[in-house]
Amino acid sequence: MKKHRIRAVATQGSFNSWDWVTRYMLLYGDRVDSWTPFYQQGHNATFFGNVNESAVVRHDLHYHFTARYIRIVPLAWNPRGKIGLRLGLYGCPYKSDVLYFDGDDAISYRFPRGASRSLWDVFAFSFKTEEKDGLLLHAEGAQGDYVTLELKGAHLLLHMSLGSSPIQPRPGHTTVSAGGVLNDQHWHYVRVDRYGRHTNFTLDGYVQRFILNGDFERLNLDNEVSRAEGVVWLRGALAGWGTALLSTKVRPCFLVPPENH
């Protein structure tokens, strides 16, 4: 079974029957004995299903995920019938480069035009590991700016500073924590979007929005970014810093539509 990137799900009831599911949970994974629930606002998401056997109910997912297998857990169904379901998945074949780090390795990326001074940044990648602690990404500049993503006690920490003013010193350091039990050997998707001091920190679809401390809006970095130290699998991309690292290839398509009769 090939891996796919899923962006929407659609359901119907069983054809010409009283059988349909009214509420369900969505799980996904790369193995049939290990599942990850689809989250919304930090909790297992519940999807509303069908009210009859013929209408198609589609849900566009607020974050996309990659998986080989999909599992639907019915929570409620038509009381006059039984569980019946036709399922459609919207997505595309997924292909990416994956790196494995054994605890002593790291990979560095050099900006093609030297040091970076950016107003906006986007970087995103997926990781999985059994370790509670480890460095995922780090970059710093000569003026004291830096960005770091690391695991501490199986929680993901983002550290970032755009520097401080020597005239009106204000703390430039900001730390934000996300998630828990991230050493479960499942893929976890992390993304950081920054424009000036306004930042979105996303982990598995849950978004935290905050404003960075300090007085400045540009991130000044030297010409190198280090990725991953610790026992970890890593895949992803950087944007806004020059070019892509471990870039993923995704094509829009329609996969396994529900049957119409």
Residue pairs with C-beta under 8 A, 6 or more apart in sequence:
1 68
1 69
2 68
2 93
2 94
3 30
3 66
3 67
3 68
3 93
3 94
4 66
4 67
4 68
4 89
4 91
4 92
4 93
4 94
4 255
5 64
5 65
5 66
5 91
5 92
5 93
5 94
5 250
6 28
6 61
6 64
6 65
6 66
6 67
6 70
6 89
6 90
6 91
6 255
7 60
7 61
7 64
7 90
7 91
8 58
8 59
8 60
8 61
8 89
8 90
8 91
9 26
9 47
9 58
9 59
9 61
9 70
9 87
9 88
9 89
9 90
10 56
10 57
10 58
10 59
10 87
10 88
10 89
10 90
10 257
10 258
11 21
11 24
11 49
11 50
11 56
11 57
11 72
11 85
11 86
11 87
11 88
11 258
12 20
12 50
12 53
12 54
12 55
12 56
12 57
12 85
12 86
12 88
12 258
12 259
13 19
13 20
13 21
13 50
13 52
13 53
13 54
13 78
13 84
13 85
13 86
14 20
14 53
14 84
14 85
14 86
15 53
15 86
15 259
15 261
16 53
16 261
17 53
17 81
17 84
18 53
18 78
18 80
18 81
19 53
19 77
19 78
19 81
19 82
19 83
19 84
20 49
20 50
20 51
20 52
20 53
20 77
20 78
20 81
20 84
20 85
21 49
21 50
21 72
21 74
21 75
21 76
21 77
21 83
21 84
21 85
22 48
22 49
22 50
22 51
22 76
22 77
22 78
23 46
23 47
23 48
23 49
23 74
23 75
23 76
24 46
24 47
24 49
24 72
24 73
24 74
24 75
24 85
25 37
25 38
25 44
25 45
25 46
25 47
25 72
25 73
25 75
26 37
26 38
26 45
26 47
26 70
26 71
26 72
26 73
27 35
27 36
27 37
27 38
27 70
27 71
27 72
27 73
28 35
28 36
28 38
28 65
28 67
28 69
28 70
28 71
29 35
29 36
29 67
29 68
29 69
29 71
29 186
30 67
30 68
30 69
30 187
31 68
31 69
32 69
34 185
34 186
35 71
36 65
36 67
36 186
36 187
37 44
37 45
38 44
38 45
38 61
38 65
38 205
39 45
39 204
39 205
39 206
40 62
40 205
41 206
42 206
46 75
47 59
48 57
49 57
49 76
49 77
49 85
50 57
53 84
56 88
56 258
56 260
58 88
58 90
61 205
62 205
63 189
63 202
63 204
63 205
64 91
65 189
66 94
66 126
66 187
70 87
70 89
72 85
72 87
74 83
74 85
77 83
77 84
86 258
86 259
87 256
87 258
88 256
88 257
88 258
89 255
89 256
90 254
90 255
91 253
91 255
92 250
92 251
92 252
92 253
92 255
93 251
93 253
94 248
94 250
95 248
95 249
96 235
96 246
96 248
96 249
97 235
97 246
97 247
97 248
98 233
98 234
98 235
98 246
99 107
99 227
99 228
99 233
99 234
99 235
99 246
100 232
100 233
100 234
101 107
101 228
101 229
101 230
101 231
101 232
101 233
101 234
102 231
103 131
103 229
103 230
103 231
104 229
105 228
105 229
106 135
106 226
106 227
106 228
106 229
107 226
107 227
107 228
108 224
108 225
108 226
108 227
109 224
109 225
109 226
109 227
109 238
109 245
110 223
110 224
111 221
111 223
111 224
111 225
111 241
111 242
112 242
112 243
113 242
114 223
115 141
115 142
115 220
115 221
115 222
115 223
116 219
116 220
116 221
116 223
116 241
116 242
117 218
117 219
117 220
117 221
118 218
118 219
118 221
118 240
118 241
119 195
119 196
119 217
119 218
120 193
120 194
120 195
120 196
120 240
121 147
121 192
121 193
121 194
121 219
121 239
121 240
121 241
122 191
122 192
122 193
122 194
122 238
122 239
122 240
123 137
123 191
123 192
123 236
123 237
123 238
123 239
123 240
123 241
124 189
124 190
124 191
124 192
124 236
124 237
124 238
124 239
125 136
125 137
125 189
125 190
125 227
125 234
125 235
125 236
125 237
125 246
126 187
126 188
126 189
126 190
126 234
126 235
126 236
127 136
127 187
127 188
127 190
127 228
127 232
127 233
127 234
127 235
127 236
128 184
128 185
128 186
128 187
128 188
128 232
128 233
129 151
129 182
129 183
129 185
129 230
129 231
129 232
129 233
130 183
130 185
130 231
131 151
131 183
131 230
131 231
131 232
132 151
132 152
132 153
132 154
132 183
133 150
133 151
133 152
133 153
133 230
134 150
134 151
134 228
134 229
134 230
134 231
134 232
135 148
135 149
135 150
135 151
135 226
135 228
135 229
135 230
136 149
136 150
136 151
136 156
136 190
136 227
136 228
136 230
136 232
136 234
137 147
137 148
137 149
137 225
137 226
137 227
137 228
138 146
138 147
138 148
138 149
138 150
138 225
138 226
139 146
139 147
139 148
139 221
139 222
139 224
139 225
139 226
140 146
140 147
140 221
140 222
141 219
141 220
141 221
141 222
142 220
142 222
143 163
143 220
144 161
144 163
144 164
144 172
145 161
145 162
145 163
145 219
145 220
145 221
146 159
146 160
146 161
146 221
147 158
147 159
147 160
147 192
147 219
147 221
148 157
148 158
148 159
148 160
149 156
149 157
149 158
149 159
149 190
149 192
150 156
150 157
150 159
151 157
151 182
151 183
151 230
154 179
154 180
154 181
154 182
154 183
155 177
155 178
155 179
155 180
155 182
156 177
156 178
156 179
156 182
156 188
156 190
156 203
157 175
157 176
157 177
157 178
158 174
158 175
158 176
158 177
158 178
158 192
158 201
159 173
159 174
159 175
160 173
160 174
160 194
160 199
160 212
160 219
161 172
161 173
161 174
161 212
161 213
161 214
162 172
162 197
162 212
162 214
162 216
162 217
162 218
162 219
162 220
163 172
163 214
163 215
163 216
163 220
164 170
164 171
164 172
164 214
164 215
164 216
165 214
165 215
165 216
168 215
170 213
170 214
170 215
171 213
171 214
172 212
172 213
172 214
172 215
172 216
173 213
173 214
174 199
174 210
174 212
174 213
174 214
176 201
176 208
176 210
178 190
178 201
178 203
178 206
178 208
179 188
179 203
179 204
179 206
182 188
187 233
188 203
188 204
189 202
189 203
189 204
189 205
190 202
190 203
191 200
191 201
191 202
192 199
192 200
192 201
192 202
193 199
193 200
193 202
194 200
194 212
194 219
196 217
197 211
197 212
197 214
197 217
198 209
198 211
198 212
199 209
199 210
199 211
199 212
200 207
200 208
200 209
201 207
201 208
201 209
201 210
202 208
221 241
225 238
225 241
225 245
227 234
227 245
228 234
234 246
235 246
235 248
236 245
236 246
236 248
237 244
237 245
237 246
237 247
237 248
238 244
238 245
